[in-house]
Amino acid sequence: MEQNAKFFKNNLGVMGFIYAGKYSIERYLYILHRVTGLGILLYFILHTFVTYVRVYGEETWESTMAVVENPLFKFGEYLVFIAFIFHAINGLRLFFNELGLGIGRPVPPIFPYSNTIVRHRYVVWCVGIVFVICAIIAFYDMFIIL
């Protein structure tokens, strides 16, 4: 086993986690899906803690809300909402992809070759367009309308 271990060294380090290689945009969407999921989990834990502070009385609650209501937290709330939107829309894309919708019918392997990544690329573009529209609406709602 030790003899084979030298052939499977990870020379990329953290870049091996980020680098998409030949997989292109779908790999980056997968990584972003993981990161947004972790961010939403972190927000959930923070939200539970802030809500728990209410147990200690009105004064503690008011002082905590004074900290949370600054513009930095408002921007962070926007980022969490954007992460939620992306995670939901990309999750739907992955769900439909697993069901085989949007991939197209199987084709025989005749040159020029067509793979499923190329055939469902329009779904990725639709996810991007819906995400940008939702992000603009959320920005307008959170920062423009007061």
ROMAR-406001 format. One line per 3 residues: their letters; for each residue x, y, z of N, C-alpha, C. Coordinates in steps of 0.05 Angstrom, whole numbers, always signed. Example, Ala and Ser with C-alpha at 12.3 -4.5 7.8 and 13.67 -1.06 7.14 Angstrom:
2
as	+264:-114:+156:+246:-90:+156:+264:-66:+156 ~ +257:-45:+142:+273:-21:+143:+258:+1:+157;
//
This chain:
146
meq	+16:-24:+0:+0:+0:+0:+17:+25:+0 ~ +39:+25:+15:+57:+48:+16:+69:+54:-11 ~ +74:+33:-27:+86:+37:-53:+67:+52:-71;
nak	+41:+47:-70:+21:+61:-87:+16:+89:-77 ~ +21:+95:-51:+15:+121:-40:+31:+143:-53 ~ +55:+137:-62:+71:+158:-74:+60:+167:-102;
ffk	+44:+150:-114:+33:+157:-141:+8:+174:-138 ~ -5:+175:-114:-30:+189:-111:-26:+214:-93 ~ -4:+227:-95:+1:+251:-79:-17:+274:-89;
nnl	-26:+290:-70:-42:+313:-77:-23:+337:-79 ~ -15:+344:-103:+4:+366:-107:-10:+393:-109 ~ -37:+393:-111:-51:+418:-115:-59:+431:-88;
gvm	-61:+416:-67:-69:+428:-41:-98:+438:-42 ~ -102:+462:-32:-128:+474:-31:-137:+480:-59 ~ -119:+486:-77:-127:+492:-105:-140:+468:-118;
gfi	-134:+444:-109:-147:+420:-119:-177:+420:-113 ~ -185:+434:-91:-213:+437:-84:-227:+458:-101 ~ -212:+478:-109:-224:+501:-123:-222:+497:-154;
yag	-199:+486:-163:-194:+484:-192:-215:+465:-205 ~ -228:+475:-226:-249:+459:-238:-238:+440:-260 ~ -215:+446:-270:-203:+429:-291:-220:+428:-316;
kys	-225:+404:-326:-240:+401:-350:-270:+403:-347 ~ -279:+405:-322:-308:+405:-316:-321:+432:-320 ~ -306:+453:-321:-315:+480:-327:-336:+491:-307;
ier	-356:+504:-317:-375:+519:-300:-390:+501:-281 ~ -396:+477:-288:-412:+459:-271:-397:+453:-245 ~ -371:+450:-247:-355:+445:-223:-355:+469:-205;
yly	-353:+493:-216:-354:+517:-200:-381:+521:-187 ~ -402:+514:-201:-429:+515:-189:-431:+495:-166 ~ -419:+472:-169:-419:+452:-148:-404:+462:-123;
ilh	-381:+475:-127:-366:+486:-105:-381:+508:-91 ~ -393:+526:-107:-408:+548:-96:-433:+538:-82 ~ -445:+516:-91:-467:+504:-77:-459:+495:-50;
rvt	-436:+483:-48:-426:+473:-22:-420:+497:-3 ~ -407:+517:-14:-400:+540:+3:-425:+555:+13 ~ -445:+559:-5:-469:+573:+3:-484:+556:+24;
glg	-484:+530:+22:-497:+513:+42:-484:+516:+69 ~ -457:+518:+70:-443:+522:+95:-449:+550:+106 ~ -450:+570:+88:-457:+597:+97:-485:+599:+109;
ill	-504:+586:+96:-531:+586:+107:-532:+572:+134 ~ -517:+550:+137:-516:+537:+163:-504:+555:+184 ~ -482:+569:+177:-470:+588:+196:-490:+610:+204;
yfi	-505:+620:+185:-525:+641:+191:-546:+630:+209 ~ -555:+605:+204:-575:+592:+221:-566:+590:+250 ~ -540:+583:+254:-529:+581:+281:-528:+609:+294;
lht	-519:+629:+279:-518:+656:+290:-546:+667:+296 ~ -565:+661:+279:-592:+670:+283:-604:+657:+308 ~ -598:+632:+312:-608:+618:+336:-596:+630:+361;
fvt	-570:+637:+360:-557:+649:+383:-569:+677:+389 ~ -573:+693:+369:-585:+720:+373:-613:+718:+384 ~ -628:+698:+375:-655:+695:+385:-654:+684:+414;
yvr	-635:+668:+420:-632:+658:+447:-626:+680:+467 ~ -613:+701:+459:-605:+723:+477:-630:+735:+489 ~ -653:+733:+476:-678:+744:+486:-686:+733:+513;
vyg	-676:+709:+520:-682:+697:+546:-671:+714:+569 ~ -649:+728:+564:-636:+743:+586:-648:+770:+591 ~ -670:+776:+579:-684:+801:+586:-684:+821:+563;
eet	-700:+842:+568:-704:+863:+548:-678:+880:+543 ~ -663:+886:+564:-639:+902:+561:-618:+888:+544 ~ -614:+862:+549:-595:+847:+534:-604:+845:+505;
wes	-630:+841:+501:-641:+839:+474:-637:+865:+459 ~ -642:+888:+472:-639:+914:+459:-610:+920:+452 ~ -591:+912:+470:-563:+917:+463:-553:+899:+441;
tma	-563:+874:+440:-556:+856:+417:-568:+867:+391 ~ -592:+876:+392:-604:+887:+367:-590:+912:+358 ~ -579:+928:+376:-564:+952:+369:-539:+944:+353;
vve	-527:+922:+361:-503:+912:+347:-510:+901:+319 ~ -532:+887:+318:-540:+873:+294:-552:+892:+273 ~ -561:+915:+281:-575:+933:+262:-555:+953:+248;
npl	-530:+948:+250:-511:+966:+235:-510:+958:+206 ~ -499:+976:+189:-499:+970:+160:-483:+946:+151 ~ -463:+939:+167:-447:+915:+160:-464:+890:+162;
fkf	-480:+888:+183:-497:+865:+185:-520:+866:+164 ~ -528:+889:+156:-548:+891:+135:-537:+880:+109 ~ -512:+887:+103:-500:+876:+79:-496:+846:+81;
gey	-488:+837:+105:-485:+808:+110:-512:+793:+106 ~ -533:+806:+115:-560:+795:+111:-567:+792:+82 ~ -559:+812:+66:-563:+811:+38:-547:+788:+25;
lvf	-522:+785:+34:-505:+763:+24:-517:+735:+31 ~ -529:+733:+55:-542:+708:+63:-566:+703:+45 ~ -581:+724:+39:-605:+721:+22:-596:+713:-6;
iaf	-575:+725:-16:-565:+718:-43:-555:+689:-43 ~ -542:+681:-21:-533:+653:-19:-557:+634:-19 ~ -578:+642:-5:-602:+625:-4:-615:+623:-32;
ifh	-616:+645:-46:-628:+645:-73:-611:+627:-91 ~ -585:+630:-91:-568:+613:-108:-571:+584:-101 ~ -570:+578:-75:-571:+550:-66:-598:+537:-74;
ain	-620:+552:-72:-646:+542:-80:-648:+537:-110 ~ -640:+557:-126:-642:+554:-155:-623:+533:-165 ~ -599:+532:-155:-580:+512:-164:-589:+484:-154;
glr	-601:+483:-131:-612:+457:-121:-633:+447:-139 ~ -650:+465:-149:-671:+456:-169:-658:+446:-195 ~ -637:+460:-203:-623:+451:-227:-612:+423:-223;
lff	-599:+418:-200:-588:+392:-195:-610:+371:-192 ~ -632:+378:-180:-655:+360:-178:-665:+351:-205 ~ -670:+371:-223:-680:+364:-249:-659:+350:-266;
nel	-633:+356:-261:-612:+342:-275:-611:+313:-267 ~ -615:+307:-241:-616:+279:-232:-640:+264:-243 ~ -662:+278:-248:-685:+265:-261:-681:+262:-291;
glg	-661:+274:-302:-655:+271:-330:-669:+293:-347 ~ -681:+312:-334:-694:+334:-349:-674:+355:-356 ~ -675:+365:-380:-656:+385:-390:-631:+375:-401;
igr	-626:+349:-399:-602:+337:-410:-605:+330:-439 ~ -629:+322:-447:-633:+314:-475:-633:+284:-478 ~ -640:+276:-501:-641:+247:-507:-613:+236:-512;
pvp	-609:+211:-506:-583:+199:-512:-578:+198:-542 ~ -553:+203:-549:-546:+203:-577:-523:+183:-581 ~ -521:+171:-604:-499:+152:-609:-472:+167:-610;
pif	-451:+154:-602:-425:+167:-602:-413:+168:-630 ~ -423:+187:-645:-413:+191:-672:-400:+219:-673 ~ -378:+221:-686:-363:+246:-688:-380:+266:-704;
pys	-383:+291:-696:-372:+305:-673:-388:+297:-648 ~ -373:+291:-627:-386:+281:-603:-401:+302:-588 ~ -423:+294:-576:-439:+312:-560:-441:+300:-532;
nti	-435:+315:-512:-438:+305:-485:-460:+319:-470 ~ -467:+309:-446:-489:+320:-431:-482:+348:-421 ~ -457:+353:-416:-449:+380:-406:-456:+401:-426;
vrh	-450:+396:-451:-456:+415:-472:-487:+417:-477 ~ -500:+394:-475:-529:+394:-480:-546:+407:-459 ~ -537:+408:-434:-553:+421:-414:-540:+448:-405;
ryv	-523:+459:-421:-511:+485:-415:-532:+507:-414 ~ -553:+505:-430:-573:+526:-429:-587:+527:-402 ~ -589:+505:-388:-600:+505:-361:-583:+521:-342;
vwc	-557:+518:-345:-538:+534:-328:-542:+564:-333 ~ -545:+571:-359:-549:+599:-365:-576:+609:-353 ~ -596:+593:-354:-622:+600:-342:-620:+604:-312;
vgi	-605:+587:-299:-600:+590:-270:-586:+617:-265 ~ -566:+623:-281:-552:+648:-277:-570:+673:-281 ~ -586:+671:-302:-604:+694:-308:-625:+698:-285;
vfv	-637:+676:-276:-657:+678:-254:-643:+687:-229 ~ -618:+678:-224:-604:+687:-200:-598:+717:-201 ~ -589:+727:-223:-583:+756:-226:-608:+772:-223;
ica	-630:+764:-234:-656:+778:-231:-664:+779:-202 ~ -663:+756:-189:-671:+755:-160:-652:+772:-143 ~ -626:+772:-149:-607:+788:-134:-612:+818:-137;
iia	-619:+827:-161:-625:+855:-166:-651:+863:-151 ~ -671:+846:-152:-696:+852:-137:-691:+853:-107 ~ -674:+834:-97:-668:+834:-68:-652:+859:-61;
fyd	-633:+867:-77:-618:+891:-72:-636:+916:-71 ~ -653:+918:-90:-672:+940:-92:-690:+940:-67 ~ -699:+917:-59:-718:+915:-36:-703:+921:-10;
mfi	-678:+913:-7:-664:+916:+19:-651:+943:+22 ~ -642:+955:+0:-626:+979:+3:-639:+1004:-10 ~ -655:+1001:-30:-667:+1024:-43:-693:+1032:-30;
il	-710:+1013:-26:-736:+1018:-13:-731:+1019:+17 ~ -737:+1041:+30:-733:+1043:+59:-758:+1044:+74;
//
